[in-house]
Amino acid sequence: MKAKMLCVTALILGLLFISVHHLGYPLGYDLFTGVGIPPLITAGNTTYHLSTIIGSLLLIIGVYGTARLFEARYPKIMSRLIIGCIAYILVFPWVSGQIVSLVKYNTSGISSVAYSTKDSECRFQTIESRLVADCMLNIYNYGNEHQITIRPVDIGFGREHVTLEPKEITVEPHRRSLVPVRFQSVNLVDVEGRGMKKHPAVEIGLHDHWKVYRYPG
């Protein structure tokens, strides 16, 4: 009985750690962050998702162990476990989005909105010594808010660090929107050129509260 519980627990935890939710990154990242464990490890220039590594190992152990324990009674359990895990991983982004939208449907404030780096990008160019960023930003408005203030952060252009002016944008309640926004740098820049940044980090402000969203990768 103890072995069965351990294998099933490993299977469930493995699925939770590696499943990518609707914001485009693994749920394990949030779970590790929530309990104070660094979810990322860096070796040289490479960053690894600790939650995904541990989750993958747990999933392999859980599937193999569960199959071995139950194969005498259910000969096809291995293939069905694998199919079930794949199906779960595929539907989890949609399910997680629906659950969060339902839970936060009547909320307001900074917790009622979120930003996903998935499908977001900014294209940069210099115009009259200022950096201009034309961005498409993936915004989730779960609750009742109608406007937010937003700006990309961690912007480097050439060797310069650039601060962009925040913009107030309109967002529809209870909807995901891919919002086009043009930003302009606060400071003048000495270099000219063009560029593009995928998965830009942004800062969102609402009712004097601010939150930064970065791509965890």
C-alpha positions as a Markdown table, in Angstrom:
| # | Residue | x | y | z |
|---|---|---|---|---|
| 1 | Met | 0.0 | 0.0 | 0.0 |
| 2 | Lys | 2.8 | 2.4 | 0.9 |
| 3 | Ala | 4.6 | 1.8 | -2.4 |
| 4 | Lys | 1.3 | 2.4 | -4.3 |
| 5 | Met | 0.8 | 5.7 | -2.5 |
| 6 | Leu | 4.4 | 6.8 | -3.2 |
| 7 | Cys | 4.2 | 6.0 | -6.9 |
| 8 | Val | 0.8 | 7.7 | -7.4 |
| 9 | Thr | 2.0 | 10.8 | -5.4 |
| 10 | Ala | 5.1 | 11.0 | -7.6 |
| 11 | Leu | 2.9 | 10.7 | -10.7 |
| 12 | Ile | 0.6 | 13.5 | -9.5 |
| 13 | Leu | 3.5 | 15.8 | -8.4 |
| 14 | Gly | 5.4 | 15.2 | -11.6 |
| 15 | Leu | 2.3 | 16.2 | -13.7 |
| 16 | Leu | 1.8 | 19.3 | -11.6 |
| 17 | Phe | 5.4 | 20.4 | -11.8 |
| 18 | Ile | 5.8 | 20.1 | -15.6 |
| 19 | Ser | 2.3 | 21.2 | -16.8 |
| 20 | Val | 2.4 | 24.5 | -18.6 |
| 21 | His | -0.6 | 26.7 | -17.6 |
| 22 | His | -2.4 | 29.4 | -19.6 |
| 23 | Leu | 0.3 | 32.1 | -19.0 |
| 24 | Gly | 2.8 | 30.0 | -20.8 |
| 25 | Tyr | 5.2 | 28.6 | -18.2 |
| 26 | Pro | 5.3 | 25.6 | -15.9 |
| 27 | Leu | 3.0 | 25.5 | -12.9 |
| 28 | Gly | 6.0 | 24.2 | -10.9 |
| 29 | Tyr | 7.6 | 27.6 | -11.3 |
| 30 | Asp | 4.8 | 29.1 | -9.2 |
| 31 | Leu | 4.7 | 26.2 | -6.7 |
| 32 | Phe | 8.4 | 26.4 | -6.1 |
| 33 | Thr | 8.3 | 30.2 | -5.8 |
| 34 | Gly | 5.4 | 30.0 | -3.4 |
| 35 | Val | 7.3 | 27.8 | -0.9 |
| 36 | Gly | 10.5 | 29.8 | -1.2 |
| 37 | Ile | 12.5 | 27.4 | -3.4 |
| 38 | Pro | 14.4 | 29.0 | -6.3 |
| 39 | Pro | 12.7 | 27.5 | -9.4 |
| 40 | Leu | 15.6 | 28.3 | -11.8 |
| 41 | Ile | 19.3 | 27.3 | -11.7 |
| 42 | Thr | 22.0 | 28.8 | -13.8 |
| 43 | Ala | 25.1 | 27.1 | -15.1 |
| 44 | Gly | 27.3 | 29.3 | -17.3 |
| 45 | Asn | 25.0 | 31.0 | -19.8 |
| 46 | Thr | 22.3 | 28.4 | -19.5 |
| 47 | Thr | 19.2 | 28.5 | -17.2 |
| 48 | Tyr | 17.4 | 25.4 | -16.2 |
| 49 | His | 14.0 | 25.0 | -14.7 |
| 50 | Leu | 14.6 | 23.1 | -11.5 |
| 51 | Ser | 10.9 | 22.4 | -11.1 |
| 52 | Thr | 10.7 | 20.9 | -14.6 |
| 53 | Ile | 13.7 | 18.7 | -14.1 |
| 54 | Ile | 12.4 | 17.4 | -10.8 |
| 55 | Gly | 8.9 | 17.1 | -12.2 |
| 56 | Ser | 10.1 | 15.0 | -15.2 |
| 57 | Leu | 12.0 | 12.6 | -12.9 |
| 58 | Leu | 9.0 | 12.3 | -10.6 |
| 59 | Leu | 6.7 | 11.6 | -13.6 |
| 60 | Ile | 9.0 | 8.9 | -15.0 |
| 61 | Ile | 9.2 | 7.2 | -11.5 |
| 62 | Gly | 5.5 | 7.6 | -11.0 |
| 63 | Val | 4.5 | 6.2 | -14.4 |
| 64 | Tyr | 6.9 | 3.3 | -14.2 |
| 65 | Gly | 6.3 | 2.5 | -10.6 |
| 66 | Thr | 2.5 | 2.6 | -10.9 |
| 67 | Ala | 2.5 | 0.5 | -14.0 |
| 68 | Arg | 4.7 | -2.2 | -12.4 |
| 69 | Leu | 2.5 | -2.3 | -9.3 |
| 70 | Phe | -0.8 | -2.6 | -11.3 |
| 71 | Glu | 0.2 | -4.5 | -14.5 |
| 72 | Ala | -0.8 | -7.9 | -13.2 |
| 73 | Arg | -4.4 | -6.7 | -12.8 |
| 74 | Tyr | -4.3 | -4.2 | -15.7 |
| 75 | Pro | -2.0 | -5.4 | -18.5 |
| 76 | Lys | -2.4 | -2.3 | -20.6 |
| 77 | Ile | -1.9 | 0.2 | -17.8 |
| 78 | Met | 1.5 | 1.5 | -19.0 |
| 79 | Ser | 0.1 | 2.7 | -22.4 |
| 80 | Arg | -3.0 | 4.1 | -20.8 |
| 81 | Leu | -1.0 | 6.0 | -18.2 |
| 82 | Ile | 1.2 | 7.5 | -20.9 |
| 83 | Ile | -1.8 | 8.5 | -23.0 |
| 84 | Gly | -3.5 | 10.0 | -20.0 |
| 85 | Cys | -0.5 | 12.0 | -19.0 |
| 86 | Ile | -0.2 | 13.4 | -22.5 |
| 87 | Ala | -3.9 | 14.3 | -22.6 |
| 88 | Tyr | -3.6 | 16.0 | -19.2 |
| 89 | Ile | -0.6 | 18.1 | -20.3 |
| 90 | Leu | -2.4 | 19.1 | -23.5 |
| 91 | Val | -5.6 | 20.3 | -21.9 |
| 92 | Phe | -4.1 | 21.8 | -18.8 |
| 93 | Pro | -3.5 | 25.3 | -20.3 |
| 94 | Trp | -7.1 | 25.6 | -21.2 |
| 95 | Val | -8.4 | 24.2 | -17.9 |
| 96 | Ser | -6.1 | 26.4 | -15.8 |
| 97 | Gly | -7.3 | 29.5 | -17.7 |
| 98 | Gln | -10.9 | 28.6 | -17.2 |
| 99 | Ile | -10.4 | 28.0 | -13.4 |
| 100 | Val | -8.6 | 31.2 | -12.8 |
| 101 | Ser | -11.2 | 33.2 | -14.9 |
| 102 | Leu | -14.0 | 31.7 | -12.8 |
| 103 | Val | -12.3 | 32.3 | -9.4 |
| 104 | Lys | -11.4 | 35.9 | -10.3 |
| 105 | Tyr | -14.5 | 36.8 | -12.2 |
| 106 | Asn | -15.8 | 39.4 | -9.8 |
| 107 | Thr | -12.5 | 40.7 | -8.6 |
| 108 | Ser | -10.7 | 44.0 | -9.1 |
| 109 | Gly | -7.3 | 45.4 | -8.4 |
| 110 | Ile | -3.8 | 44.3 | -9.4 |
| 111 | Ser | -4.6 | 40.6 | -8.8 |
| 112 | Ser | -7.5 | 40.6 | -11.3 |
| 113 | Val | -5.1 | 41.1 | -14.3 |
| 114 | Ala | -2.1 | 39.2 | -15.5 |
| 115 | Tyr | 0.3 | 39.4 | -18.4 |
| 116 | Ser | 1.7 | 36.5 | -20.4 |
| 117 | Thr | 5.0 | 36.7 | -22.3 |
| 118 | Lys | 3.6 | 34.1 | -24.7 |
| 119 | Asp | 2.8 | 35.7 | -28.0 |
| 120 | Ser | 4.1 | 39.1 | -26.7 |
| 121 | Glu | 6.9 | 41.0 | -28.5 |
| 122 | Cys | 8.3 | 44.5 | -28.9 |
| 123 | Arg | 9.9 | 46.1 | -32.0 |
| 124 | Phe | 12.3 | 48.9 | -31.4 |
| 125 | Gln | 13.6 | 51.8 | -33.4 |
| 126 | Thr | 15.1 | 55.2 | -32.8 |
| 127 | Ile | 13.2 | 58.3 | -33.8 |
| 128 | Glu | 14.6 | 61.7 | -33.1 |
| 129 | Ser | 17.0 | 60.4 | -30.5 |
| 130 | Arg | 14.4 | 58.5 | -28.6 |
| 131 | Leu | 13.7 | 54.8 | -28.5 |
| 132 | Val | 10.2 | 53.9 | -29.7 |
| 133 | Ala | 8.8 | 50.5 | -29.0 |
| 134 | Asp | 5.8 | 49.1 | -30.9 |
| 135 | Cys | 4.6 | 46.2 | -28.8 |
| 136 | Met | 1.9 | 43.5 | -28.9 |
| 137 | Leu | 1.2 | 42.6 | -25.3 |
| 138 | Asn | -0.8 | 39.6 | -24.2 |
| 139 | Ile | -3.1 | 40.8 | -21.3 |
| 140 | Tyr | -5.5 | 38.7 | -19.2 |
| 141 | Asn | -8.3 | 40.7 | -17.5 |
| 142 | Tyr | -10.0 | 38.2 | -15.3 |
| 143 | Gly | -12.1 | 40.7 | -13.4 |
| 144 | Asn | -13.9 | 44.0 | -13.7 |
| 145 | Glu | -11.1 | 46.5 | -14.4 |
| 146 | His | -11.3 | 48.6 | -17.5 |
| 147 | Gln | -7.9 | 50.4 | -17.6 |
| 148 | Ile | -4.4 | 49.5 | -16.5 |
| 149 | Thr | -1.0 | 51.3 | -16.7 |
| 150 | Ile | 1.8 | 49.3 | -18.3 |
| 151 | Arg | 5.3 | 49.6 | -19.7 |
| 152 | Pro | 8.1 | 47.2 | -20.8 |
| 153 | Val | 11.1 | 46.9 | -18.4 |
| 154 | Asp | 14.6 | 45.6 | -18.5 |
| 155 | Ile | 15.1 | 47.3 | -21.8 |
| 156 | Gly | 18.7 | 47.4 | -23.1 |
| 157 | Phe | 19.5 | 49.1 | -26.4 |
| 158 | Gly | 23.1 | 49.0 | -27.5 |
| 159 | Arg | 25.0 | 49.6 | -24.3 |
| 160 | Glu | 22.4 | 51.8 | -22.8 |
| 161 | His | 19.7 | 51.1 | -20.3 |
| 162 | Val | 16.4 | 52.6 | -21.5 |
| 163 | Thr | 13.4 | 53.6 | -19.4 |
| 164 | Leu | 10.1 | 53.7 | -21.3 |
| 165 | Glu | 7.2 | 55.9 | -20.4 |
| 166 | Pro | 4.2 | 54.0 | -18.9 |
| 167 | Lys | 1.0 | 54.0 | -20.9 |
| 168 | Glu | -2.6 | 53.7 | -19.8 |
| 169 | Ile | -4.5 | 51.2 | -21.9 |
| 170 | Thr | -8.1 | 50.0 | -22.0 |
| 171 | Val | -8.8 | 46.3 | -21.4 |
| 172 | Glu | -12.1 | 44.5 | -21.7 |
| 173 | Pro | -13.3 | 42.8 | -18.5 |
| 174 | His | -13.3 | 39.0 | -18.5 |
| 175 | Arg | -11.2 | 38.7 | -21.6 |
| 176 | Arg | -7.8 | 37.9 | -22.9 |
| 177 | Ser | -6.5 | 40.6 | -25.3 |
| 178 | Leu | -3.5 | 41.0 | -27.5 |
| 179 | Val | -3.1 | 44.8 | -27.2 |
| 180 | Pro | -1.0 | 46.9 | -29.5 |
| 181 | Val | 0.8 | 49.7 | -27.7 |
| 182 | Arg | 3.5 | 52.3 | -28.6 |
| 183 | Phe | 6.0 | 53.4 | -26.0 |
| 184 | Gln | 8.6 | 56.1 | -26.0 |
| 185 | Ser | 11.8 | 56.3 | -24.0 |
| 186 | Val | 12.1 | 58.8 | -21.2 |
| 187 | Asn | 15.8 | 59.4 | -21.8 |
| 188 | Leu | 17.5 | 60.3 | -25.1 |
| 189 | Val | 19.6 | 57.5 | -26.7 |
| 190 | Asp | 22.9 | 58.0 | -28.5 |
| 191 | Val | 22.6 | 55.0 | -30.8 |
| 192 | Glu | 20.5 | 54.4 | -33.8 |
| 193 | Gly | 19.1 | 51.1 | -35.1 |
| 194 | Arg | 16.2 | 48.6 | -34.9 |
| 195 | Gly | 15.6 | 45.5 | -32.9 |
| 196 | Met | 13.0 | 43.1 | -31.6 |
| 197 | Lys | 12.5 | 41.5 | -28.2 |
| 198 | Lys | 10.3 | 38.4 | -27.8 |
| 199 | His | 8.7 | 37.7 | -24.3 |
| 200 | Pro | 9.4 | 41.2 | -23.0 |
| 201 | Ala | 9.1 | 41.8 | -19.3 |
| 202 | Val | 6.5 | 44.4 | -18.3 |
| 203 | Glu | 5.4 | 46.3 | -15.2 |
| 204 | Ile | 1.6 | 46.7 | -14.6 |
| 205 | Gly | 0.2 | 49.4 | -12.4 |
| 206 | Leu | -3.3 | 49.5 | -11.0 |
| 207 | His | -4.6 | 51.6 | -8.1 |
| 208 | Asp | -1.1 | 52.6 | -6.9 |
| 209 | His | 0.0 | 48.9 | -6.9 |
| 210 | Trp | 2.7 | 47.7 | -9.3 |
| 211 | Lys | 3.7 | 44.2 | -10.4 |
| 212 | Val | 6.5 | 43.0 | -12.7 |
| 213 | Tyr | 6.0 | 40.1 | -15.0 |
| 214 | Arg | 9.1 | 38.4 | -16.5 |
| 215 | Tyr | 9.5 | 35.3 | -18.7 |
| 216 | Pro | 10.8 | 32.6 | -16.3 |
| 217 | Gly | 13.3 | 31.0 | -18.6 |
